[in-house]
Amino acid sequence: MLQPIDRLTLAEFERSPTELLERLDDTGRALALTVSGRPRAIVLGVQDYERLVELADRAETIESIRRGLEDVKAGRMMTLEEFDRAMRRRFEERGDA
């Protein structure tokens, strides 16, 4: 699980990046780097980043499955044979066959 975020200025990070990255590894808490008081970047540990990428990939897969199931439910589907015939017609019309 992702930990809360620690906030610090970009200048603070630039003064001791190695120490702060070690703290990130020790605590698991991401760092929000601020400029003029506004968050500008997030520094995450590699494991947290990889976990976020995996979760995003899963969410995209689930959404694709959901859309596919909606298509089936709405009758927006065809057999492989129907698809093959449709593609052959399309290529013949374009002169690509």
Protein Blocks (a to p, Z undefined) as FASTA:
>chain_A
ZZddddddfklmmmmmmlmmmmmmmnopacdddeehiafbdcddfklmmmmmmmmmmmmm
mmmmmmmmmmmmnopacdfklmmmmmmmmmmmnopZZ
